[in-house]
């Protein structure tokens, strides 16, 4: 079997293998795209959990406002006081400046844009052509030096 035919077979087999490899890593449904989607899903689940806990806290506060003690606590938290109570003032500027609430922003998360199947095919054909050409040239050069055909 001559070297040209071997290189054509190498090109075809390599093209098919590289196409599926590139598609599995960079293509739609590939590894990188799935990792990006998993990251987005985690951030959305975290945000949903936070919102659910905020809703539950608001329900608890709403239930407490139906009782007299809840109304009194709400009034005290708003700065009202009952006669006879001793009022103490605390500076909260240091507390507010030091507070940082980590928020996961979904808008900041840019998902990976997968390569189209055509781009994956072109990429695999180009790489296969380069490798096959290199193998052909190396074998031809080796055969010329050894005197074989």
Biotite code that builds the C-alpha atoms (Angstrom):
import biotite.structure as struc

atoms = struc.array([
    struc.Atom([0.000, 0.000, 0.000], chain_id="A", res_id=1, res_name="UNK", atom_name="CA", element="C"),
    struc.Atom([1.588, 3.271, -1.025], chain_id="A", res_id=2, res_name="UNK", atom_name="CA", element="C"),
    struc.Atom([2.113, 6.181, 1.328], chain_id="A", res_id=3, res_name="UNK", atom_name="CA", element="C"),
    struc.Atom([-0.453, 8.456, -0.353], chain_id="A", res_id=4, res_name="UNK", atom_name="CA", element="C"),
    struc.Atom([-3.264, 5.964, 0.247], chain_id="A", res_id=5, res_name="UNK", atom_name="CA", element="C"),
    struc.Atom([-2.171, 5.499, 3.864], chain_id="A", res_id=6, res_name="UNK", atom_name="CA", element="C"),
    struc.Atom([-2.212, 9.278, 4.380], chain_id="A", res_id=7, res_name="UNK", atom_name="CA", element="C"),
    struc.Atom([-5.708, 9.523, 2.903], chain_id="A", res_id=8, res_name="UNK", atom_name="CA", element="C"),
    struc.Atom([-6.946, 6.856, 5.326], chain_id="A", res_id=9, res_name="UNK", atom_name="CA", element="C"),
    struc.Atom([-5.132, 8.606, 8.152], chain_id="A", res_id=10, res_name="UNK", atom_name="CA", element="C"),
    struc.Atom([-6.795, 11.873, 7.154], chain_id="A", res_id=11, res_name="UNK", atom_name="CA", element="C"),
    struc.Atom([-10.288, 10.342, 7.119], chain_id="A", res_id=12, res_name="UNK", atom_name="CA", element="C"),
    struc.Atom([-9.944, 8.479, 10.407], chain_id="A", res_id=13, res_name="UNK", atom_name="CA", element="C"),
    struc.Atom([-8.286, 11.435, 12.116], chain_id="A", res_id=14, res_name="UNK", atom_name="CA", element="C"),
    struc.Atom([-10.949, 13.830, 10.822], chain_id="A", res_id=15, res_name="UNK", atom_name="CA", element="C"),
    struc.Atom([-13.790, 11.735, 12.221], chain_id="A", res_id=16, res_name="UNK", atom_name="CA", element="C"),
    struc.Atom([-12.074, 11.187, 15.579], chain_id="A", res_id=17, res_name="UNK", atom_name="CA", element="C"),
    struc.Atom([-11.111, 14.847, 15.966], chain_id="A", res_id=18, res_name="UNK", atom_name="CA", element="C"),
    struc.Atom([-14.603, 15.997, 14.956], chain_id="A", res_id=19, res_name="UNK", atom_name="CA", element="C"),
    struc.Atom([-16.207, 14.033, 17.777], chain_id="A", res_id=20, res_name="UNK", atom_name="CA", element="C"),
    struc.Atom([-13.499, 15.075, 20.221], chain_id="A", res_id=21, res_name="UNK", atom_name="CA", element="C"),
    struc.Atom([-13.808, 18.792, 19.399], chain_id="A", res_id=22, res_name="UNK", atom_name="CA", element="C"),
    struc.Atom([-17.600, 18.517, 19.402], chain_id="A", res_id=23, res_name="UNK", atom_name="CA", element="C"),
    struc.Atom([-17.544, 16.800, 22.802], chain_id="A", res_id=24, res_name="UNK", atom_name="CA", element="C"),
    struc.Atom([-15.382, 19.509, 24.348], chain_id="A", res_id=25, res_name="UNK", atom_name="CA", element="C"),
    struc.Atom([-16.239, 22.773, 22.583], chain_id="A", res_id=26, res_name="UNK", atom_name="CA", element="C"),
    struc.Atom([-19.542, 22.072, 20.807], chain_id="A", res_id=27, res_name="UNK", atom_name="CA", element="C"),
    struc.Atom([-23.165, 22.468, 21.862], chain_id="A", res_id=28, res_name="UNK", atom_name="CA", element="C"),
    struc.Atom([-23.788, 19.965, 24.626], chain_id="A", res_id=29, res_name="UNK", atom_name="CA", element="C"),
    struc.Atom([-20.029, 19.631, 25.113], chain_id="A", res_id=30, res_name="UNK", atom_name="CA", element="C"),
    struc.Atom([-18.037, 19.604, 28.314], chain_id="A", res_id=31, res_name="UNK", atom_name="CA", element="C"),
    struc.Atom([-17.351, 23.357, 28.559], chain_id="A", res_id=32, res_name="UNK", atom_name="CA", element="C"),
    struc.Atom([-20.937, 24.288, 27.741], chain_id="A", res_id=33, res_name="UNK", atom_name="CA", element="C"),
    struc.Atom([-22.302, 21.876, 30.353], chain_id="A", res_id=34, res_name="UNK", atom_name="CA", element="C"),
    struc.Atom([-19.918, 23.207, 33.013], chain_id="A", res_id=35, res_name="UNK", atom_name="CA", element="C"),
    struc.Atom([-21.090, 26.737, 32.245], chain_id="A", res_id=36, res_name="UNK", atom_name="CA", element="C"),
    struc.Atom([-24.721, 25.687, 32.549], chain_id="A", res_id=37, res_name="UNK", atom_name="CA", element="C"),
    struc.Atom([-24.021, 23.911, 35.847], chain_id="A", res_id=38, res_name="UNK", atom_name="CA", element="C"),
    struc.Atom([-22.468, 27.089, 37.219], chain_id="A", res_id=39, res_name="UNK", atom_name="CA", element="C"),
    struc.Atom([-25.469, 29.133, 36.116], chain_id="A", res_id=40, res_name="UNK", atom_name="CA", element="C"),
    struc.Atom([-27.826, 26.577, 37.661], chain_id="A", res_id=41, res_name="UNK", atom_name="CA", element="C"),
    struc.Atom([-25.978, 26.729, 40.996], chain_id="A", res_id=42, res_name="UNK", atom_name="CA", element="C"),
    struc.Atom([-26.188, 30.524, 41.076], chain_id="A", res_id=43, res_name="UNK", atom_name="CA", element="C"),
    struc.Atom([-29.897, 30.439, 40.220], chain_id="A", res_id=44, res_name="UNK", atom_name="CA", element="C"),
    struc.Atom([-30.568, 27.812, 42.909], chain_id="A", res_id=45, res_name="UNK", atom_name="CA", element="C"),
    struc.Atom([-28.680, 29.909, 45.455], chain_id="A", res_id=46, res_name="UNK", atom_name="CA", element="C"),
    struc.Atom([-30.694, 32.966, 44.491], chain_id="A", res_id=47, res_name="UNK", atom_name="CA", element="C"),
    struc.Atom([-33.975, 31.013, 44.692], chain_id="A", res_id=48, res_name="UNK", atom_name="CA", element="C"),
    struc.Atom([-33.034, 29.709, 48.163], chain_id="A", res_id=49, res_name="UNK", atom_name="CA", element="C"),
    struc.Atom([-32.263, 33.239, 49.349], chain_id="A", res_id=50, res_name="UNK", atom_name="CA", element="C"),
    struc.Atom([-35.542, 34.549, 48.008], chain_id="A", res_id=51, res_name="UNK", atom_name="CA", element="C"),
    struc.Atom([-37.434, 31.656, 49.629], chain_id="A", res_id=52, res_name="UNK", atom_name="CA", element="C"),
    struc.Atom([-35.836, 32.403, 53.007], chain_id="A", res_id=53, res_name="UNK", atom_name="CA", element="C"),
    struc.Atom([-36.673, 36.108, 52.586], chain_id="A", res_id=54, res_name="UNK", atom_name="CA", element="C"),
    struc.Atom([-40.298, 35.172, 51.888], chain_id="A", res_id=55, res_name="UNK", atom_name="CA", element="C"),
    struc.Atom([-40.384, 32.949, 54.970], chain_id="A", res_id=56, res_name="UNK", atom_name="CA", element="C"),
    struc.Atom([-38.920, 35.734, 57.131], chain_id="A", res_id=57, res_name="UNK", atom_name="CA", element="C"),
    struc.Atom([-41.524, 38.181, 55.830], chain_id="A", res_id=58, res_name="UNK", atom_name="CA", element="C"),
    struc.Atom([-44.310, 35.678, 56.598], chain_id="A", res_id=59, res_name="UNK", atom_name="CA", element="C"),
    struc.Atom([-43.035, 35.304, 60.146], chain_id="A", res_id=60, res_name="UNK", atom_name="CA", element="C"),
    struc.Atom([-42.897, 39.085, 60.575], chain_id="A", res_id=61, res_name="UNK", atom_name="CA", element="C"),
    struc.Atom([-46.397, 39.465, 59.155], chain_id="A", res_id=62, res_name="UNK", atom_name="CA", element="C"),
    struc.Atom([-47.709, 36.820, 61.570], chain_id="A", res_id=63, res_name="UNK", atom_name="CA", element="C"),
    struc.Atom([-46.012, 38.594, 64.479], chain_id="A", res_id=64, res_name="UNK", atom_name="CA", element="C"),
    struc.Atom([-47.644, 41.905, 63.574], chain_id="A", res_id=65, res_name="UNK", atom_name="CA", element="C"),
    struc.Atom([-51.034, 40.455, 64.419], chain_id="A", res_id=66, res_name="UNK", atom_name="CA", element="C"),
    struc.Atom([-50.004, 40.156, 68.097], chain_id="A", res_id=67, res_name="UNK", atom_name="CA", element="C"),
    struc.Atom([-49.435, 43.029, 70.478], chain_id="A", res_id=68, res_name="UNK", atom_name="CA", element="C"),
    struc.Atom([-45.848, 42.008, 71.274], chain_id="A", res_id=69, res_name="UNK", atom_name="CA", element="C"),
    struc.Atom([-45.044, 41.931, 67.542], chain_id="A", res_id=70, res_name="UNK", atom_name="CA", element="C"),
    struc.Atom([-46.461, 45.411, 67.086], chain_id="A", res_id=71, res_name="UNK", atom_name="CA", element="C"),
    struc.Atom([-44.434, 46.650, 70.059], chain_id="A", res_id=72, res_name="UNK", atom_name="CA", element="C"),
    struc.Atom([-41.232, 45.079, 68.662], chain_id="A", res_id=73, res_name="UNK", atom_name="CA", element="C"),
    struc.Atom([-41.880, 46.621, 65.254], chain_id="A", res_id=74, res_name="UNK", atom_name="CA", element="C"),
    struc.Atom([-42.452, 50.014, 66.824], chain_id="A", res_id=75, res_name="UNK", atom_name="CA", element="C"),
    struc.Atom([-39.239, 49.712, 68.831], chain_id="A", res_id=76, res_name="UNK", atom_name="CA", element="C"),
    struc.Atom([-37.280, 48.721, 65.742], chain_id="A", res_id=77, res_name="UNK", atom_name="CA", element="C"),
    struc.Atom([-38.621, 51.825, 63.975], chain_id="A", res_id=78, res_name="UNK", atom_name="CA", element="C"),
    struc.Atom([-37.425, 54.071, 66.794], chain_id="A", res_id=79, res_name="UNK", atom_name="CA", element="C"),
    struc.Atom([-40.580, 54.455, 68.873], chain_id="A", res_id=80, res_name="UNK", atom_name="CA", element="C"),
    struc.Atom([-40.474, 53.824, 72.585], chain_id="A", res_id=81, res_name="UNK", atom_name="CA", element="C"),
    struc.Atom([-42.884, 53.310, 75.435], chain_id="A", res_id=82, res_name="UNK", atom_name="CA", element="C"),
    struc.Atom([-43.038, 55.815, 78.276], chain_id="A", res_id=83, res_name="UNK", atom_name="CA", element="C"),
    struc.Atom([-40.895, 54.724, 81.145], chain_id="A", res_id=84, res_name="UNK", atom_name="CA", element="C"),
    struc.Atom([-38.394, 52.873, 78.959], chain_id="A", res_id=85, res_name="UNK", atom_name="CA", element="C"),
    struc.Atom([-34.753, 53.906, 79.047], chain_id="A", res_id=86, res_name="UNK", atom_name="CA", element="C"),
    struc.Atom([-33.560, 54.730, 75.545], chain_id="A", res_id=87, res_name="UNK", atom_name="CA", element="C"),
    struc.Atom([-29.950, 54.104, 74.592], chain_id="A", res_id=88, res_name="UNK", atom_name="CA", element="C"),
    struc.Atom([-28.445, 55.419, 71.335], chain_id="A", res_id=89, res_name="UNK", atom_name="CA", element="C"),
    struc.Atom([-25.768, 53.465, 69.495], chain_id="A", res_id=90, res_name="UNK", atom_name="CA", element="C"),
    struc.Atom([-23.772, 54.594, 66.530], chain_id="A", res_id=91, res_name="UNK", atom_name="CA", element="C"),
    struc.Atom([-24.346, 52.219, 63.615], chain_id="A", res_id=92, res_name="UNK", atom_name="CA", element="C"),
    struc.Atom([-22.152, 53.930, 61.025], chain_id="A", res_id=93, res_name="UNK", atom_name="CA", element="C"),
    struc.Atom([-19.256, 51.500, 61.651], chain_id="A", res_id=94, res_name="UNK", atom_name="CA", element="C"),
    struc.Atom([-21.586, 48.530, 61.467], chain_id="A", res_id=95, res_name="UNK", atom_name="CA", element="C"),
    struc.Atom([-23.160, 49.617, 58.212], chain_id="A", res_id=96, res_name="UNK", atom_name="CA", element="C"),
    struc.Atom([-19.822, 50.418, 56.573], chain_id="A", res_id=97, res_name="UNK", atom_name="CA", element="C"),
    struc.Atom([-18.424, 46.991, 57.455], chain_id="A", res_id=98, res_name="UNK", atom_name="CA", element="C"),
    struc.Atom([-21.435, 45.031, 56.235], chain_id="A", res_id=99, res_name="UNK", atom_name="CA", element="C"),
    struc.Atom([-20.980, 43.246, 52.987], chain_id="A", res_id=100, res_name="UNK", atom_name="CA", element="C"),
    struc.Atom([-23.669, 40.996, 51.663], chain_id="A", res_id=101, res_name="UNK", atom_name="CA", element="C"),
    struc.Atom([-22.361, 38.621, 49.007], chain_id="A", res_id=102, res_name="UNK", atom_name="CA", element="C"),
    struc.Atom([-24.849, 38.598, 46.193], chain_id="A", res_id=103, res_name="UNK", atom_name="CA", element="C"),
    struc.Atom([-24.592, 36.211, 43.296], chain_id="A", res_id=104, res_name="UNK", atom_name="CA", element="C"),
    struc.Atom([-25.548, 38.130, 40.204], chain_id="A", res_id=105, res_name="UNK", atom_name="CA", element="C"),
    struc.Atom([-27.023, 36.109, 37.377], chain_id="A", res_id=106, res_name="UNK", atom_name="CA", element="C"),
    struc.Atom([-26.521, 38.979, 34.953], chain_id="A", res_id=107, res_name="UNK", atom_name="CA", element="C"),
    struc.Atom([-22.748, 38.902, 35.550], chain_id="A", res_id=108, res_name="UNK", atom_name="CA", element="C"),
    struc.Atom([-22.592, 35.219, 34.660], chain_id="A", res_id=109, res_name="UNK", atom_name="CA", element="C"),
    struc.Atom([-21.880, 34.926, 30.957], chain_id="A", res_id=110, res_name="UNK", atom_name="CA", element="C"),
    struc.Atom([-22.400, 31.359, 29.803], chain_id="A", res_id=111, res_name="UNK", atom_name="CA", element="C"),
    struc.Atom([-19.917, 29.712, 27.456], chain_id="A", res_id=112, res_name="UNK", atom_name="CA", element="C"),
    struc.Atom([-20.944, 30.073, 23.823], chain_id="A", res_id=113, res_name="UNK", atom_name="CA", element="C"),
    struc.Atom([-20.374, 26.702, 22.160], chain_id="A", res_id=114, res_name="UNK", atom_name="CA", element="C"),
    struc.Atom([-18.795, 26.315, 18.748], chain_id="A", res_id=115, res_name="UNK", atom_name="CA", element="C"),
    struc.Atom([-21.213, 25.331, 16.014], chain_id="A", res_id=116, res_name="UNK", atom_name="CA", element="C"),
    struc.Atom([-21.002, 21.884, 14.454], chain_id="A", res_id=117, res_name="UNK", atom_name="CA", element="C"),
    struc.Atom([-19.707, 23.398, 11.209], chain_id="A", res_id=118, res_name="UNK", atom_name="CA", element="C"),
    struc.Atom([-16.848, 25.157, 13.027], chain_id="A", res_id=119, res_name="UNK", atom_name="CA", element="C"),
    struc.Atom([-16.006, 21.906, 14.840], chain_id="A", res_id=120, res_name="UNK", atom_name="CA", element="C"),
    struc.Atom([-15.973, 20.073, 11.504], chain_id="A", res_id=121, res_name="UNK", atom_name="CA", element="C"),
    struc.Atom([-13.744, 22.677, 9.827], chain_id="A", res_id=122, res_name="UNK", atom_name="CA", element="C"),
    struc.Atom([-11.378, 22.677, 12.793], chain_id="A", res_id=123, res_name="UNK", atom_name="CA", element="C"),
    struc.Atom([-11.037, 18.906, 12.774], chain_id="A", res_id=124, res_name="UNK", atom_name="CA", element="C"),
    struc.Atom([-10.533, 18.761, 8.980], chain_id="A", res_id=125, res_name="UNK", atom_name="CA", element="C"),
    struc.Atom([-7.833, 21.446, 9.099], chain_id="A", res_id=126, res_name="UNK", atom_name="CA", element="C"),
    struc.Atom([-5.951, 19.716, 11.915], chain_id="A", res_id=127, res_name="UNK", atom_name="CA", element="C"),
    struc.Atom([-6.268, 16.342, 10.165], chain_id="A", res_id=128, res_name="UNK", atom_name="CA", element="C"),
    struc.Atom([-5.023, 17.810, 6.896], chain_id="A", res_id=129, res_name="UNK", atom_name="CA", element="C"),
    struc.Atom([-1.991, 19.309, 8.634], chain_id="A", res_id=130, res_name="UNK", atom_name="CA", element="C"),
    struc.Atom([-1.135, 16.071, 10.423], chain_id="A", res_id=131, res_name="UNK", atom_name="CA", element="C"),
    struc.Atom([-1.648, 13.936, 7.285], chain_id="A", res_id=132, res_name="UNK", atom_name="CA", element="C"),
    struc.Atom([0.442, 16.287, 5.171], chain_id="A", res_id=133, res_name="UNK", atom_name="CA", element="C"),
    struc.Atom([3.194, 16.260, 7.751], chain_id="A", res_id=134, res_name="UNK", atom_name="CA", element="C"),
    struc.Atom([3.188, 12.455, 7.901], chain_id="A", res_id=135, res_name="UNK", atom_name="CA", element="C"),
    struc.Atom([3.223, 12.249, 4.088], chain_id="A", res_id=136, res_name="UNK", atom_name="CA", element="C"),
    struc.Atom([6.137, 14.678, 3.785], chain_id="A", res_id=137, res_name="UNK", atom_name="CA", element="C"),
    struc.Atom([8.143, 12.975, 6.515], chain_id="A", res_id=138, res_name="UNK", atom_name="CA", element="C"),
    struc.Atom([7.638, 9.531, 4.967], chain_id="A", res_id=139, res_name="UNK", atom_name="CA", element="C"),
    struc.Atom([8.476, 10.785, 1.483], chain_id="A", res_id=140, res_name="UNK", atom_name="CA", element="C"),
    struc.Atom([11.598, 12.510, 2.777], chain_id="A", res_id=141, res_name="UNK", atom_name="CA", element="C"),
    struc.Atom([12.617, 9.365, 4.684], chain_id="A", res_id=142, res_name="UNK", atom_name="CA", element="C"),
    struc.Atom([12.016, 7.195, 1.598], chain_id="A", res_id=143, res_name="UNK", atom_name="CA", element="C"),
    struc.Atom([14.109, 9.500, -0.612], chain_id="A", res_id=144, res_name="UNK", atom_name="CA", element="C"),
    struc.Atom([17.047, 9.228, 1.766], chain_id="A", res_id=145, res_name="UNK", atom_name="CA", element="C"),
    struc.Atom([16.790, 5.451, 2.040], chain_id="A", res_id=146, res_name="UNK", atom_name="CA", element="C"),
    struc.Atom([16.207, 4.983, -1.703], chain_id="A", res_id=147, res_name="UNK", atom_name="CA", element="C"),
    struc.Atom([12.771, 3.301, -1.330], chain_id="A", res_id=148, res_name="UNK", atom_name="CA", element="C"),
    struc.Atom([9.637, 4.147, -3.265], chain_id="A", res_id=149, res_name="UNK", atom_name="CA", element="C"),
])
